[in-house]
Amino acid sequence: MDIAFKEKFTRLWTRFFGNAELPVVFFYSDNEVKAEIVEPAQKWNCFIGELAKVRKGKSLAYDQEAVSCGGGKKYLGFTDKLRPGFEYFLSCGNDKIEGERYLQSPELVEKFLSNAPWTPAKGKRIVFKRWDMLLEDDNPEVAIFFASPDVLSGLFTLAGFDREDMNGTIAPFGSGCSSVIQYPLAESLKEKPRAVLGMLDVSARPFVHENVMSFALPVKRLEEITGFMEETFLITGSWEKVKKRINAPKDV
């Protein structure tokens, strides 16, 4: 991790976004890391719920056995498989599976899966840290903001500031964990990566506050954005009004 960049972003984030949460980042590793190694899962839990600990400052490292959800294992990159009958699970169900009814038909689910991005894990563990916990030896790939609508408005506008296509942010269909892992990883491979608006997955919503969504982007894109933050709307009176509301006491 470039410590100078880490400190610059932290300084600018505090200046323009006040007491809004710092992002969570992740990277893969086969080596010893300064993070708590999570024990094998004993019961099912949505992985988004696990990230609440990281948001509070706990650094955690997961291998495949530490992730209890089958979808989580896939979208964290540990397997390319999903449960048998997943096409019915995500759609209308059948006589053995209750469907979530997120897509119209099993056939549509299969088409969605064939087009959805998937990147295999680059190490035996995936490590999650809050931004301020990063060390020089860490190599974060994606930054994940858990943000209120006011903070999202700033992030969204920053993500489009230097683009002529006006599509600096996308909001693709997918699970909560895919929106913060697989989609931003896929964007990191592009010449002009976009940010990903997420936490629109109905099943993941109970694991975040009602006024919080996610905004994930490759760290290399965050570095570009950090470079021009001081010439954007963030220095205007319009943003100052929003920032006052961000800094107002609230239960988020």
Disulfide bonds with the S-S distance in Angstrom:
none
